[in-house]
């Protein structure tokens, strides 16, 4: 992994991501997601009304099956704090700005082989469900910055995803991410429904069922 500045190659954040990158390469070659410690384990714009067919499906551990069997539901739906990250215009935003819609947060980097594998699926989810009720928020923590991340999304045909970046990697720490990729599903109040460590086939029927159930869920009063 290269850096855009001489000083950044010696920064703690760079060294941390360099270590993660090395582990990720080893993990990818073995077909296994690397865990680095800590906690583990339709039409465009589908609305809650359109997803009514899944409204009677409980949004619980029974949905952790098949392609998303590794998805871990969080008891009590804890609040999460992402810290700031940047949009395509360079403006700092937070996940709190997305309250009111179901959000699938994905942390990735251009050097992450499993990220490359799953990103087209995430782009397809955004195409099929994105709108007032749902958004895929894919945040690049690549130290190469926005230009490299944007080029990567175009290269793999996922440039329908909005560009979000965090070169500081603070968002990883705030979200308790212990490797890449990690994907976190948030409800309309910005609380964590659950997360999946490592890549997943996000366009599989099981994944769509999870997303549709989250969209169809009635907001807490």
Secondary structure as UniProt FT lines:
FT   HELIX           7..10
FT   HELIX           12..30
FT   TURN            48..51
FT   HELIX           52..54
FT   TURN            55..56
FT   HELIX           61..63
FT   HELIX           66..68
FT   TURN            69..70
FT   STRAND          72..73
FT   TURN            75..76
FT   STRAND          85..86
FT   TURN            88..89
FT   STRAND          92..93
FT   HELIX           95..98
FT   TURN            99..100
FT   STRAND          102..108
FT   TURN            110..111
FT   HELIX           113..129
FT   STRAND          134..140
FT   TURN            143..144
FT   HELIX           146..155
FT   TURN            156..157
FT   TURN            159..160
FT   STRAND          164..165
FT   TURN            167..168
FT   HELIX           170..174
FT   TURN            175..176
FT   STRAND          182..186
FT   TURN            188..189
FT   STRAND          191..197
FT   TURN            202..203
FT   HELIX           205..216
//
